Amino acid sequence: MSASLEEVKAIIVALEFDDQARLLEFLLLRLAMTTMPSTPVEADAAAAWQEFRRVGERLAAMSNGQSVTQAVSGMRRP
């Protein structure tokens, strides 16, 4: 069976709220399972990207309107 995106949207809108919540839970679990790293190397890469994003968010919070390059340069100089 094949359905268009519009048909799927119409079906979802027709569902009761509880069924929509269960569908969302199901889809989120499926997405999480498909995006989980399958090898140790992928797990290490995922952890590295997560740390990269955390550091980037921290730099952005500390930048006071500066670009990331300016913030990093400022951190390197006394």
Backbone torsions as a table, in degrees:
resi	resn	phi	psi	omega
1	MET	NA	135.6	178.7
2	SER	-127.5	134.8	-179.4
3	ALA	-131.0	147.3	177.8
4	SER	-78.3	163.7	178.2
5	LEU	-58.8	-40.0	179.6
6	GLU	-63.4	-39.3	178.2
7	GLU	-65.3	-41.6	178.4
8	VAL	-63.8	-44.0	177.6
9	LYS	-58.4	-43.2	-179.7
10	ALA	-63.1	-39.7	178.5
11	ILE	-64.9	-43.6	-178.9
12	ILE	-64.0	-43.0	178.9
13	VAL	-61.8	-33.7	-178.7
14	ALA	-75.2	-15.7	-179.4
15	LEU	-70.8	151.9	171.9
16	GLU	-67.1	159.2	-177.5
17	PHE	-56.3	-44.9	-179.6
18	ASP	-61.2	-39.9	178.7
19	ASP	-68.1	-36.4	175.8
20	GLN	-63.0	-41.2	178.8
21	ALA	-63.8	-42.6	178.4
22	ARG	-65.2	-37.9	177.5
23	LEU	-63.5	-44.3	179.0
24	LEU	-61.9	-43.1	177.5
25	GLU	-59.5	-45.1	179.4
26	PHE	-60.8	-46.6	-178.4
27	LEU	-66.0	-40.5	179.0
28	LEU	-62.9	-41.5	177.5
29	LEU	-63.2	-43.5	178.4
30	ARG	-61.7	-43.3	178.9
31	LEU	-64.2	-42.4	179.6
32	ALA	-62.5	-39.8	-179.3
33	MET	-68.4	-34.6	-178.0
34	THR	-81.0	-18.6	-179.4
35	THR	-101.1	-1.1	178.8
36	MET	-71.5	139.0	178.3
37	PRO	-62.1	140.7	-177.6
38	SER	-101.9	-12.1	179.4
39	THR	-130.6	159.6	177.5
40	PRO	-58.4	-35.9	179.1
41	VAL	-63.8	-43.6	178.1
42	GLU	-64.9	-37.0	178.3
43	ALA	-64.3	-42.1	177.6
44	ASP	-63.8	-41.6	178.9
45	ALA	-64.7	-41.3	178.8
46	ALA	-62.9	-41.8	178.4
47	ALA	-65.1	-39.3	179.1
48	ALA	-64.9	-42.7	178.4
49	TRP	-65.3	-37.7	178.3
50	GLN	-63.6	-43.1	177.6
51	GLU	-65.6	-39.8	177.9
52	PHE	-58.8	-45.8	178.7
53	ARG	-64.6	-39.6	179.3
54	ARG	-62.2	-44.8	178.7
55	VAL	-65.3	-40.8	178.1
56	GLY	-61.4	-41.6	177.8
57	GLU	-65.8	-38.9	178.2
58	ARG	-64.5	-43.9	177.6
59	LEU	-62.0	-43.0	179.9
60	ALA	-62.2	-39.0	180.0
61	ALA	-68.2	-30.9	-177.6
62	MET	-91.0	-5.4	-168.4
63	SER	-75.2	-21.4	-178.9
64	ASN	52.6	44.1	177.5
65	GLY	86.2	-1.5	178.1
66	GLN	-81.1	161.0	172.3
67	SER	-73.0	164.0	178.7
68	VAL	-60.9	-39.9	178.8
69	THR	-60.3	-44.8	178.9
70	GLN	-64.7	-40.8	179.9
71	ALA	-63.7	-44.2	179.4
72	VAL	-66.0	-43.4	178.1
73	SER	-59.9	-41.7	178.6
74	GLY	-64.6	-32.6	178.8
75	MET	-72.6	-26.4	-177.6
76	ARG	-82.7	-21.1	-178.4
77	ARG	-101.4	138.7	179.1
78	PRO	-69.9	NA	NA
